[in-house]
Amino acid sequence: MDESKPATAPVHPGEKRGCSEDEEDKAAVTKRAKVEDEHENGAPRGAKSAEEELEEEEDGSGETFADMMKHGLTELDVGICKYVSDHEGFSGILKERYSDFVVHEINKDGKIVHLDDLSVPEETQEAAAAEEEETADCSVLTEDQKKQLGELQLFKNKESFVSIEGDESKEKRTVVHKAIKTQFPGLETKTEEKDGRKFIVAYHAAGKKALAAPRKHFWPKNRGSFCHFVLYKENKDTMDAINVLSKFLRLRPNMFSYMGTKDKRAITVQEIAVLKITAERLAHLNKCLMNLKLGNFSYKNHPLKLGELQGNHFTVIIRNISGSDAQVHQAVTSLKQTGFINYYGMQRFGTTAVPTQQVGRAILKNDWKQVVDLILKPRPGAEKEFLVRCREEWAKTQDPEAALKKLPNKRCVEGQLLRGLAQHGKNNIVTAFGLIPRNNRLMYIHSYQSVVWNTMVSRRIDAFGLTAVEGDLILRGTKAHVLSEEEAKSHSIHDIVMPLPGFDVIYPSHHVGKGYREMLSADGLDIDNMRHKIKDYSLAGAYRRVIIRPSDVSCEVIEYDDPKISLVHSDFEKIENKPAPVFNKEGKYRGLRLEFSLPPSTYATMAIREVLKLDTSIKKQTQLNTAWFN
């Protein structure tokens, strides 16, 4: 899970930038344990949580959001409590603006992906010649024939077909067939013979549904089937961006492929591939899209696959820092040399008084009544009024249809669950819960695994520090091996992995390994029986490195006067030849610009936490931010 999803700062009204005319998991629980089994981001795709709906529907005031976060989680609540460095920490504000967090994907060739070319690639002479030769010649149809075919296409013709007399030459009839199919999507043709004469008959292939089908486009044989492009986006998550592209291009979202999802509250740059859509059509979208830009087009013979990326490169602005230059240098040096504990970050666990791991634990215990209760019950903290009314209605009546009526938008998880209960009844909760998209459902149990992992790793660091010891685990290929006392002498903490609980992992043989059993037992779970009655919720487990060392680490202390300006020169601003931000030698505010690269499945916020030695939870960051602005 590479981070691109550090939702660690309060929500502020979105800033405007120049990207337009205005402005968890992998989908499946695998049968066998893997080194990492979660999706690049901790957030799933599909239905949105109530908190995401809250953010999207209305930018609440700082007071309202701060009030809600009084009941939010802290790092201690999810097992994050240790550091590996001994420098003195200092305060700073993460992601005060979404442009303070910039993510560039590192592709499978190890190259940092940038948007730096909006031009459309020239076709090879062979492709152009082939296209010119084979493109349908629509001039073979008369204006009257085109009119009849157009009416047939729109079901305005009294007849169910249009008949056109064909030439004796099969080659010439083929040109007419191709012209009709190209110019009138949804129509099919056949050749019929009557009274010794050949007729080309046009008819509907699939009824009215055919009109919704994408227009068929010629595709040269020597052009790669997939158009790869770089997607630059601001303040929008990857699936939202793909849904927008799908809508404009009249495609299904699954026509697009990518190597990892990226955060919403950030500027991100990543590679996307789409099947048989030309660069010209994609480039045209740059004229009408907000917060998205497409470029660096190329044609290739393969799609992209989740997990193919080598990692992500982060450029992070930490505003209003309190540390001296010496403190900053010491902290960043430690990050380079030692690294940070590879905790699952706060975005893995939700933002309200009902953490996702509690729902996950209830699923694993097969306690479906509690699952519904945790998702739908009233909760402390500020919420949108319609959610408050929905929860109150559910608590009062237990009537899913009545509660559903209180939701203006049914896409949220609460809405999906209530719709399922209304359709399948309160005695069939498993089926009702199944209406929530699969990734969202799996998010809950992966969140529980993550809390266990964080807690056990904190216990491991507390017990043995940064030394490999007998009983620790290392990976040999994808298999885990328990270190002997002699073997431990030749390994460092950077080699050590810890398991996420599951039926296909082994545990450390020292006392921390026993801690897994104790923790799960306290939660009413049997570590020896992690297979669920419902296959989707069976946990295979995985292995995860305890310590991660970032690469390409650099930092700069910057000073500035205006807290509202962007402090990063984005790819889009560079393409538009907009000037880079200018920093003062003696500004009113001090900030830290930090750059580093991380492998997949790691959280940038946990690296920043090690530098600042500061709680990265939204609850804490909101307090800092509110204090700064007030």
N, C-alpha and C positions, 0 to 999 in steps of 0.2 A: 503494500500500500504506500505508494510514494505519496508524499504529501501533497498534494496540492490542495489539501482541504483543511487548513488550520483555522477553524472558525473560532479564533481566540480573542476577538476584539468585539466591542459593542457595535451594534448596527447604527450607522449614521446615515442621514440622507445621502444618496449616491452622488458622487462627484461627477462632473461632466468632463469628458476628455474628447480628443479629436478623432475617435474611431468611426464616426459616421457623419451624416449631414447634420445631426444633432450631437449627438453624442454616441460492499464492502467486500465492496467485497466481490469476488468473482461470483458468477451466477450459480455455481453449483458447489455442493459439498462433495468432495471427491471420495472415491472408495478407499484410496490409500493416502496416508499422510504425506505431506509435501514439506519442502523447506519453508515455503510461504504459501498460504492458501487464500489470502484475502485479496480483494481487488485493490487497484492502485490507491483509490481514495477510501476513506472510512465510510463514505456515504453511499448508499445504494442508489440504483436508478429506479424510476417508476413513480409510485405515489409519493407525495410529499408529506413530511411531518407537519403537525400543526404549527410548529415554530417556523418552518420554511414558508408556510402559507402566511403566517403573521408578518414575516419580513417582506414578502412579495406584495401582499395586499396593501400595505400601508407602512411608510417609514414612520415608526412611532417616535415620540419625543424621547430625548435622552433620559428624562425622569422615568417615563413608563418602562423603558427597557431596563434601566438600572434597578427599578423596583422588582421587575420580574426576576432579575438575576440574583436578588437576595436569597432566593430559594434554590439557586443553581448549585451545581457540583463544584467542589474544589479538587485539586490534584490528590489530596489525601483520600478522598472518597473513592478513588479508582486505583489505589495502590501506588501512586507516583510520589515517592518521598525521599529518594536518595540522589546524591550527586557523586561524580567521580573526581572532581577537581577540588583544589583547596584554595582557590583564589576568593577574594572578597566580592560578593555580588553587588549589583547596583540596579536601580529601577529604570524602566523605560516602557513605552507604550507600543504594543504590537498592532499592526494593521489598523491604525487610526483612520487611514484611508485605504480603499482597495488597491490603489496604485502603489502602496507601500510594500506590496508583496507581488513579486514578478517571478513567474516560473517558465523556464525554457526546457522543453523536453530534450533528453539526450538519446538520440536514436540508436538502433542496434549496431551501427558502425562506430559509435562513440562520439558522434558529432553533435554539438549543441545546435538545436533547430532554431532558426531565425526567420522572420518574415522580412525579406529584403528585396523582393522582386514581384511586382504586380503584373508583369507582362504575360501574354499568352505565348506559349512556345510555338515556334514555326514547325509546321509539319514537314516531314521529309518529302523530297520530290516524288518518291515512289508512292507514298500515301496520298499525296495531293493528286497525282495522275490517276491512281486507282479510284479515288473518290469522284473525280471529274468524269471518269469513264463509266462508273457504275451508278452514279446518282440518278434517280428516276427522272425521266424527261416528262414533265407534266404538260408540255405543249401538245402532246398527242391527244389530249382530251379537248373537246370543243367547249365553249362557254356554256352551251345548253346542257351538255353532259355533266359538267362540273356543278351546275345548279341542281340537277336532278340528284346527283350523288350527295351533295351537301344536304339536301332535304331528307334524303334517305338516312344519312348519318344522324340527323337530329330527330328522326322518327316523324318527320312532317310529310312524308310521302304516303299517299294512299296505298300504294303497292309495297310489298315487303322486299322488293328487289328492284334493281335497275339493270336493264339488258342493253348491251352495246355490241353492235355488229363488229366482228373482228376480222382482221386480215387473214388471208390464206397462209401467210408466213408465220410459223410458230415464233420466230424471233421477234417479229413486230407485235404479236399478241402478248409476248412476255413483257415488253416495254409497257403496254397498257395495264397489264396486271400490276406491275410494280408501281406505276404512276398512281393508280387508285389506292393501293395499300399505303403508299407514302403520304399522299395528300389528305386521305380521309381515314385516320386511325379508327379502329373499331369495325371497319368493313373488311370482309374477305371476298375473294373472287374465285370463280371456277369457269371452265370453258364447256359450253353445251353446243350440241349440233341439232339444227332443226331445218328440215327441208333441204338438206345438203349444204346449209350455210353455218358457219361458226359464229357463236355469240359468246361474249364475255359477260357473265352474270355477277353483279355485285350484291352482297347481302350482309346482314349483321352477323358477326361471329358469336357474340355473347350477350345479346340484348343490350339494355340500357347501361349495364355495368361497364361495357366496353368503352363508353365515353369517358369514364374516369381513369382509364388506363393511360400511362404516359405515352406521349407520341413516340413512335418508333423512329429512331435516327440511324442513318447509315453509319457503319463503323468499319473502317479499313482493316483488312486482315492483318496487316503488318504493324498496326498500332496496338500498344499494350491495352489490355481490357480494362485496366483500372487507372483512373486519373488520381494521382497523389498530389496533395496540396498542403500548404501550411495554413493552419487556422490560428489567427490571432483573435483573442476575445477579451473583453473587459466586463467584469462584474456579471458573469453568466457562466453557469456550469456547462460541462461538455455535452450532456444529454439535452439540455435546453437548446444549446446551439445547434445540435444535429437535428432536433425537431424543427427548428426554424428553417434550416436548409432543406429539410425534407418537404416542408410545406410549400416553399417557393418553387422547388423543382418537381413537385408532385411525385415524390418517391416514398417508398417505405423507409423508415429509419434504419432497418437492418441492411440496406444497401450500402451503408457507410461502415467502415471499419477503422479502428484506432488501436494504439498500443497501451493507452491508459487514460482514465478520466482525470480531469483537472478541476481545481477548486472554483467556486463561484466568486467569492470575494477576493479577487486578485486580477492581475493581468497575466494571461497565460498564452504560451505559444507551443503548438504541437502539430504533429503530422496526422493527416486524415487521408483515407482512400475511399473512392466511390466507384461503383461499377458502371462503366460505359456512359459516363456523362462527360461532355467535352469541357476543356479548360475555358472555352469561350463562354459557355453557359454559366460556369462557376464564377468567372471574372465579372460577368454582368451583374451578379448579385452585390458586388461592392458598391453599386450605385444606390442600392435601396436598403441595405442592412444597417441596423444600429448596433454598435458595440462589437461588431464582427468585421474582420477583413480576411480575404483569401488571397493567397499568392504562391509563388515558387511552385508552379504547376509542372508536372511531368507525367508521362504515361509509362506504366509498368505492367508486368504480367501477373502480379500477385497482389492480394489485399494485405492489410496489416493485421496482426494478431495481438491480443491482450498479453502483456508481459514481455513483449519483444524488446521494449526499450531498455537501455542500460541504466537509466535513472533520470534525475531532473537537476537542473542548475537553478539555484535560487538567488535572487537579489532582494534583500530585505532591508527596509528602513525601520529602525527602531527610534521613535521620536522621544524627545524630552528626557534624554538619559541623564542620570545623576553621577555616573562614574567619571573619574579622572582619566586622562589619556593613558596613564600608567596602568590603571585598573583594566581598562579596555584591552590594552595590549596583552596583559597577563592572561585575561580571560580567553581571548582569541587564540593565543599561543597554546593554551591548554586544550582548546577545542581541536586544533590541528594535531597535536601530539598524542593526546589520550582519547579524545572523542567524547561521546555522550552515551548514557544508558538508552537503549533502543526501545523506550516505552511506547505503548500505544497512546497517542495524544488525546486530548480532551474531546475532540470532535467525534471520537469513536463512541461516546457515551451519552449523547443528547445534551440538551441545555436546560431542562426543567427539573422540577422536584421529583419526577418519576423517570429515573435513568433507564436507558434501553437494556442494561444488563439484568435488571429486575424482571423485565418481561422475558428475556432470554432464559433466565433460571426457571421461570414458571413453565415455559414451553418444554424445557428439558425434563421437568418434573411431571409433565403431562397434566398440569393443573390449569385446564383451559378456562375455568371460571375466573381464576385470578388473572389470566392473560387479558381477558375482556375488561375486568375491573381496573387493572393497571392502566390500560390504554384509554378507557372512557371515563374513569371516575373524576370528580372535581379535584383540582390540585391547587396548592397555594401559589401565589405569584400572579403578576399581571398577565392577562391573556386578552386576545380580541374578544369583544363582547359576544359575538356569535358563538365562539367556542365555550365561553362561560355558560351561555344559555343552553347550548347543546349538552354539556356535561350535567348541568342542573336537571335538565329534562330527563336524561338517562337515569340519574340517581333517584329521581322522584317517581318515574313511571316504569322504568326498565322496558320502554317501548321503543324499539329501534327506528320505526317509521316516524314517530313523533320527534325523536331526537335528531333524525336526519333532516327533517324540515327546518331545523334551526341553522343548518349549514348552508350558506349561499354557494359555497364551492365544495363539491363532493369529492375532489381529487385527493384530499388529505387522507392520511392513514385512518383517522377516526371515521371519515366518511365512507371509505372502502369497507371498513369492518362493519359499520352500521348497515350498509347496503347488503352485505353478506348475511347479517343476522335477520334482516327483513325478508330476504329471499329464502333462506334455508331454515330459519327458526332458531330460537335460543337453545334448543336441545341438540343442535348440530353445529357447535362452535367451530370444530376443526374445518369443516367445509366452508363456513362463513369466513373464517380467518384466511382461508386459501384465496379469497378474492383480492387480498392485498398482494401486490406484485412480489414475486418470489425473492428478489434481491432484498426487499424491505423485510420480509419475514426472516431471511437468513441473517440480516443485520443484527437482530436481537440476540441470537445464540452466539454469533461471533463476538458480540460485545461482552457477553458473559465470559467467553474464553479469554478475552483480552484483559478483563479485570483479574482473572486468576493468574495470567502470565505476569502482569505488572506486579501483583502482590508477591508472587514467588520470586521474581527477579530482585525486588527490593530486599527480600529476606536473604537471598543468595549474596548480594553485595554486602549486606550488613554482617553476615556470618563470615565471609571469606575475603572481602575486599576485592582487589584487582589482581588476584593471583589465581592461576589455575590450580585446582586441588583434586585429590583422589575422589572419584565419584562424579565429577563433572562430565558433561557430554560434549563431544565434538562430532562433526559430520565427516563421514568418509563416503563421498558421493552424495547420495540422498539418504544413506543409512546412518543412524546415530550409534556412537560407540562410547562406552563408559571408560573413562581414563583410570588407569592404575596409578599408584603412587609414583612409580618410576616414570610413566608416560607424562604425568602432569608436569614434571620438571622441564620438559621440552616444549611445553605449550604456554601460550599467553592468554590473557582474558579475552583477547580479540578472536580467539579460536572457539570460544565456548558458546554453546547454544542451550536454550531452555525450551521445553516442549509446551505447546498449547494442549490442554487436556483432550484426549480422544482415544478411540479404540485401537489405533495403529501407531502408537508412539511408546517409547520407553521413558523412564524418569530417572533423574540423578539418583545414585545409590547412597548419597549422604543424606543427612536429616532434612534438607530442603526438599528432597524428593518425597519424603513422607508428608511434608506440609501440603502437597497437592491433595493427598487422600484426606487429610484432616479438614481442609477448606471445603472440599466438595461434600464431605460427609456432614459438615455443619450446615451446608445448604440443602441437605436432604437428597444428595445425589451419590450414586455408586460409581467410583472411578473405574471399576472393572466391568461396567456395563454401560458404555457410552453409545450403544446402538439404540436408537429410538424406535418406537412402534411405527412411526411415520418416517420413511426412508430419508426424506428431505432434511429431517432434523437430527440425523445420526452424525456424530462428530468423529471424523477420522483423526483429527489432531494435526499438528504441524510443528516444525522446529524454527526457531528465530534466534538470530544472533543477539547476545547480551549487550555488546558494546559496538558502536559504529563510529568509524573515523571518517569525517567528511574529506573530500578532496577539493583541490582548487580553492582553498580558503583565502580570502582577502578581506580587509576591512578599512574603513576610513571614517574618522570623526568629522562630521560636517556641521556647519553653523548656518542658521537661516533666521529670517525675521517674520515671515508670513506662515503661520501654521496650516494654511489652507492650500498652499501650492504643492504641486507634485515635485518630488525630489528624485525621480527616476526618469531617464530619457528612454522612452519606450521605442520598440521597433517601428511602430506606426508613425511616431513623431519624427523618427529619423528618415523614413521614406518621404514624409511630407516636408522634409527640410526645416522642421521647427527647431528652434535653438534648444540646447541642453540647459538644464537648470544651472543657475549661477549661485555659488555659495559664498557667503561673506566670511571674512577673516574673523570678525567679531560680531556674530549674530545674536539675536535675542534668545534663540533656542539652540540647543545642541542635540544632534542626532547621530546615530551610528548606521552607516551603510555597510552591510555585511553580505558577502557573496560566498557561496560554497555549492558543491555538488554532492548529491546523495544517491545511493543505489535505490532500486525499487523497494517498496514496502517499508519505508522509513518516514518519520515525521520531522519536518523542518522545525516545527515549534518545539520539539524536544531538544534539538540542537541549540535553539535560541534560549531555551530554559536553562541549559547548562552554562551559557555565557552570562545571563543575567542573574541566575540563581533566584528566580522570581516565579511565582505561581502563574501559569499561562492560562488558567481557566477564564471563561468569560466573566464569571462572577468577580474575580480579582481585577481583571483588566478593565471592566466597567467602572469599578471603584476608582482606579487610577485615572481613567479618562474623564470621568465626571469631575473628579477633584481638579484636574488640569484645566478643564473648560470653565469651571466655576470659580 
